[in-house]
Each structure stands twice: as structure tokens, then as C-alpha cells.
Amino acid sequence: MINITDYFKENVENNDYYNYYFSVLKYDNIKDYIYYDDKQLIEEFKELLCTLNDKNITLRLQDKFILICFYLQNNDYKVKQFPKLFERPDSKKSLPEFIYKDIQNYIIKKYKYINNVTWKERRELINSLEIIKERYFVSEEIDTIIKNISTRNAAFYNMEQNEKLECICNVIENLLKKDGKFKKYMYSNHLDIINDEKIRKYRNNLECFRHSTQEALEERKLYNDFEKDMLIRFGIFIIETIHIKQQNYF
């Protein structure tokens, strides 16, 4: 069982953004919100968003929103469509802005919508939100590319470490290789953390995860789980950076 009120009191840290709410939450007005498991909590979160409007966003519901956001953020959850929602929520500002502005803009952009977004469409999007527990979170755009490249149409969070590394290598090639040649970009604004030469070397190091020869299998064994973890994190940074560069170029 999960009591998110107690969880907040016991786990919020002094240097955490959420610590601001430790003193401002109206605990006298907050009942003990108890859920059977994370799945039920996520369902409750979506139901909360679906039922809110400009007339019923009360202080109690604002506080409940913060408690749920803290629990999900602290347990490595993110909303795939809105990956920064849990990082710095503002109960008075971000809650109504998310319900009205952010959801509306998402629908307009994704579906090239030109009409007014109805409440029915907002609720449909809220119910379809993918709230994912993932240490290696990638943007929705990159996850779509990954699914298209994956031989089993898999989402990134559903892959094991070796498959993640194989997929990252394939995504880098997909993003950069055009007409048989690798496109080069200027990455100077990233303090030389990455450049074309470093990306090339990174891809070469991952080649063993793309092949099933005995030599490749033996080479994979040279990497321990910690090293794979670092390679995955760096790989995500590379592909997200390349994707942003391409959006700016075209």
C-alpha cells in the first residue's frame, strides 16, 4: 500500500525543489491518500486531470497534484508526452496551464489541429498519457524513431541493456547517414563533450552489440553493467543532441 501523504513527509529533502511545499501544503485539509500500487496511483492521477476545470481546482486538489507528482518523480516516472511535468510542478500555475495550455498545444502540434480543442479531446489525450518508469528516458520523437528502427517495434524502455546499445548505434546511423555518407554538424555549443570524431569512436565501440559473431560476443563481455549504463546515458545524450541539431538545420 502507498500513502503518498506520508511518503512526501518522509522523503522530501531540504535541497529538493519539492521542499518548498513541505511548509505550504495544507496538511489539515489533506486526507491520507492511499493506493494499492503504482498502477492505481497513475490511474487516479489521470482521473484527477480529467475531472478538473477552472471552477473546481481547489487547494485540496492542488495539494493532491503535488503529492502525486512528487511520488512519481521520486520513483523515476516520467510522462512520455510531457517529460518535464514532474520535475518542477507549480500547483497554482502549472496545473491549470497543463490542463488548458500544454495539452491543447500538444494536440494542435501533433495532429495539426486547427479547430478549438474540446474537453472530450483533452480527456482522450489524458487517458492515453504514457507514464513510464525508466532510468534512461528518451523524448517522444526519439522513441518513435527507435520503434521504427527496432526489428520488433519495441519501445526503448522495454529493451535490455545490450539491445539498448545496439539500438542507439542504429539510431545514430539512421540520423546521420545520408546517401552513404555521414552528415557532420558543429557541436561547439556542447563544450566539446561531443564532436564528429567522438561520435565515430562511440559507434565503433558499440559495433559488437550489433553483431552475433563469436568475436562480437566475446567483446561484449568486456563491458560490465556499470560501463553499459554509462554508454547508454551518453548515447541518449548524443542522439538527442543530433536530433535537436537537425531540427535547427531544417
C-alpha positions as CSV (number, residue, x, y, z in Angstrom):
1,M,0.0,0.0,0.0
2,I,1.2,3.5,-0.8
3,N,0.3,6.5,1.4
4,I,1.5,9.4,-0.7
5,T,1.0,11.9,2.1
6,D,3.3,10.1,4.5
7,Y,5.6,9.3,1.6
8,F,6.1,13.0,0.9
9,K,6.8,13.9,4.5
10,E,9.3,11.1,4.9
11,N,11.2,11.5,1.6
12,V,11.2,15.2,0.6
13,E,14.8,16.6,1.1
14,N,15.9,20.0,2.1
15,N,17.7,20.7,-1.2
16,D,14.8,19.3,-3.3
17,Y,12.5,21.6,-5.3
18,Y,9.5,20.0,-3.6
19,N,10.8,21.0,-0.2
20,Y,9.1,24.4,-0.8
21,Y,5.7,22.6,-0.5
22,F,6.6,20.9,2.8
23,S,5.6,24.0,4.7
24,V,2.9,25.4,2.4
25,L,0.8,22.2,1.9
26,K,-2.4,22.4,4.0
27,Y,-1.9,19.1,5.8
28,D,-5.1,19.7,7.8
29,N,-7.0,19.6,4.6
30,I,-5.2,16.6,3.2
31,K,-6.6,13.2,3.9
32,D,-4.3,10.2,3.8
33,Y,-4.3,9.3,0.1
34,I,-3.7,5.6,0.0
35,Y,-3.3,3.4,-3.1
36,Y,-2.8,-0.3,-3.6
37,D,0.1,0.1,-6.1
38,D,1.7,2.4,-8.6
39,K,-0.8,1.4,-11.3
40,Q,-3.8,2.5,-9.2
41,L,-2.0,5.8,-8.3
42,I,-1.3,6.5,-12.0
43,E,-5.0,5.8,-12.9
44,E,-6.0,8.2,-10.1
45,F,-3.7,10.9,-11.4
46,K,-5.3,10.7,-14.9
47,E,-8.7,10.7,-13.4
48,L,-7.8,13.8,-11.4
49,L,-6.6,15.6,-14.5
50,C,-9.7,14.6,-16.5
51,T,-12.2,15.9,-13.9
52,L,-10.5,19.3,-13.3
53,N,-11.8,22.6,-14.8
54,D,-11.3,26.2,-14.0
55,K,-14.1,26.1,-11.3
56,N,-13.0,23.1,-9.3
57,I,-9.2,23.4,-8.9
58,T,-9.4,23.6,-5.1
59,L,-6.5,23.9,-2.7
60,R,-7.0,20.3,-1.7
61,L,-6.8,19.1,-5.3
62,Q,-3.7,21.3,-5.9
63,D,-2.0,19.7,-2.9
64,K,-3.0,16.2,-4.1
65,F,-1.5,17.0,-7.5
66,I,1.8,17.9,-5.9
67,L,1.9,14.8,-3.7
68,I,1.3,12.6,-6.7
69,C,3.9,14.4,-8.8
70,F,6.5,14.0,-6.0
71,Y,5.9,10.3,-5.7
72,L,6.1,9.7,-9.4
73,Q,9.2,11.9,-9.9
74,N,10.9,10.3,-6.9
75,N,10.3,6.9,-8.3
76,D,11.7,7.6,-11.8
77,Y,8.5,8.0,-13.6
78,K,8.0,10.4,-16.5
79,V,5.2,11.3,-18.8
80,K,6.4,10.4,-22.2
81,Q,4.4,13.2,-23.9
82,F,5.3,15.7,-21.3
83,P,8.7,14.6,-19.8
84,K,9.3,17.6,-17.6
85,L,5.9,17.7,-15.9
86,F,7.0,16.1,-12.6
87,E,10.3,18.0,-12.3
88,R,9.1,21.4,-11.0
89,P,5.3,21.4,-10.8
90,D,3.6,24.5,-9.6
91,S,0.2,23.7,-8.1
92,K,-1.2,27.2,-8.7
93,K,0.4,27.7,-12.1
94,S,1.5,24.5,-13.8
95,L,-1.7,22.5,-13.0
96,P,-4.2,24.8,-14.8
97,E,-1.6,25.6,-17.5
98,F,-1.1,21.9,-18.1
99,I,-4.8,21.2,-18.3
100,Y,-5.5,24.1,-20.6
101,K,-2.4,25.3,-22.5
102,D,0.0,22.4,-22.6
103,I,-2.5,19.7,-23.6
104,Q,-4.1,22.0,-26.1
105,N,-0.8,22.9,-27.7
106,Y,0.3,19.2,-27.8
107,I,-2.9,18.2,-29.6
108,I,-2.6,21.1,-32.1
109,K,1.0,20.4,-32.9
110,K,0.8,16.6,-33.1
111,Y,-2.4,16.4,-35.1
112,K,-2.1,19.7,-36.9
113,Y,-5.4,20.7,-35.4
114,I,-6.9,24.0,-36.5
115,N,-10.2,23.9,-34.5
116,N,-10.8,24.6,-30.8
117,V,-9.7,21.6,-28.7
118,T,-12.7,20.2,-26.9
119,W,-12.8,18.8,-23.4
120,K,-13.5,15.4,-24.9
121,E,-10.3,15.5,-26.9
122,R,-8.4,16.7,-23.8
123,R,-9.7,13.8,-21.8
124,E,-8.8,11.3,-24.5
125,L,-5.2,12.6,-24.5
126,I,-5.0,12.5,-20.7
127,N,-6.3,8.9,-20.7
128,S,-3.7,8.0,-23.3
129,L,-0.7,9.5,-21.5
130,E,2.2,7.1,-21.1
131,I,3.6,7.4,-17.6
132,I,6.7,5.3,-17.8
133,K,9.2,4.2,-15.1
134,E,12.5,4.4,-16.9
135,R,16.1,5.3,-15.9
136,Y,17.0,6.1,-19.5
137,F,14.3,8.4,-20.6
138,V,14.2,9.5,-24.3
139,S,11.9,12.1,-25.9
140,E,8.8,11.0,-27.7
141,E,10.3,11.9,-31.1
142,I,13.4,9.7,-30.5
143,D,11.3,6.9,-29.1
144,T,9.2,6.9,-32.3
145,I,12.4,6.7,-34.4
146,I,13.6,3.8,-32.1
147,K,10.3,1.9,-32.6
148,N,10.6,2.3,-36.4
149,I,14.2,1.0,-36.4
150,S,13.7,-1.8,-33.9
151,T,13.2,-5.2,-35.6
152,R,10.4,-5.9,-33.1
153,N,8.9,-2.4,-33.0
154,A,10.0,-2.1,-29.3
155,A,9.9,1.0,-27.2
156,F,13.3,1.9,-25.6
157,Y,12.1,1.3,-22.1
158,N,11.2,-2.3,-22.9
159,M,14.7,-3.1,-24.1
160,E,17.5,-4.8,-22.1
161,Q,20.9,-3.1,-21.9
162,N,22.5,-4.9,-24.8
163,E,19.5,-4.2,-27.1
164,K,19.5,-0.5,-26.0
165,L,23.2,-0.2,-27.0
166,E,22.5,-1.9,-30.3
167,C,19.6,0.4,-31.0
168,I,21.5,3.6,-30.0
169,C,24.1,2.6,-32.6
170,N,21.5,2.1,-35.2
171,V,19.7,5.3,-34.4
172,I,22.9,7.4,-34.7
173,E,23.5,5.8,-38.2
174,N,19.9,6.5,-39.1
175,L,20.1,10.1,-38.1
176,L,23.5,10.9,-39.6
177,K,23.9,8.6,-42.7
178,K,22.5,10.1,-45.9
179,D,23.4,8.8,-49.4
180,G,26.1,6.6,-48.0
181,K,27.9,9.4,-46.1
182,F,27.7,10.6,-42.5
183,K,26.5,14.1,-42.0
184,K,28.6,16.3,-39.9
185,Y,27.4,19.1,-37.6
186,M,29.0,21.7,-35.4
187,Y,28.6,20.7,-31.7
188,S,30.7,23.5,-30.3
189,N,27.9,24.8,-28.1
190,H,28.2,21.5,-26.1
191,L,31.6,22.4,-24.8
192,D,33.2,19.7,-26.9
193,I,31.6,17.0,-24.9
194,I,30.7,15.5,-28.3
195,N,32.1,16.1,-31.8
196,D,32.1,14.1,-35.0
197,E,35.3,12.2,-34.0
198,K,33.9,11.2,-30.6
199,I,30.6,10.1,-32.1
200,R,32.5,7.9,-34.6
201,K,34.6,6.3,-31.9
202,Y,31.5,5.8,-29.8
203,R,29.7,4.0,-32.6
204,N,32.8,1.8,-33.3
205,N,32.8,0.8,-29.6
206,L,29.2,-0.3,-29.9
207,E,29.6,-2.4,-33.1
208,C,30.0,-5.6,-31.1
209,F,26.3,-5.1,-29.9
210,R,25.1,-5.1,-33.5
211,H,26.6,-8.4,-34.5
212,S,26.3,-12.0,-33.3
213,T,29.7,-13.4,-34.3
214,Q,31.7,-15.2,-31.7
215,E,34.2,-12.3,-31.7
216,A,31.5,-9.8,-31.1
217,L,30.0,-11.9,-28.3
218,E,33.4,-12.1,-26.6
219,E,33.9,-8.3,-27.0
220,R,30.6,-7.6,-25.3
221,K,31.8,-9.5,-22.2
222,L,34.5,-6.8,-21.7
223,Y,31.8,-4.3,-20.7
224,N,30.3,-4.6,-17.2
225,D,26.9,-3.3,-16.3
226,F,28.2,0.0,-14.9
227,E,30.0,0.7,-18.2
228,K,27.0,-0.3,-20.2
229,D,24.9,2.1,-18.1
230,M,27.3,5.0,-18.8
231,L,27.4,4.2,-22.5
232,I,23.6,4.2,-22.7
233,R,23.4,7.6,-20.9
234,F,26.0,9.1,-23.2
235,G,24.3,7.6,-26.2
236,I,21.0,9.1,-25.3
237,F,22.7,12.5,-25.0
238,I,24.3,12.0,-28.5
239,I,21.1,11.1,-30.3
240,E,19.0,13.8,-28.6
241,T,21.7,16.4,-29.5
242,I,21.8,15.2,-33.1
243,H,18.0,15.3,-33.3
244,I,18.0,18.9,-31.9
245,K,20.7,19.9,-34.4
246,Q,18.7,18.5,-37.3
247,Q,15.5,20.4,-36.2
248,N,17.5,23.6,-36.2
249,Y,19.1,22.9,-39.6
250,F,15.8,22.2,-41.4
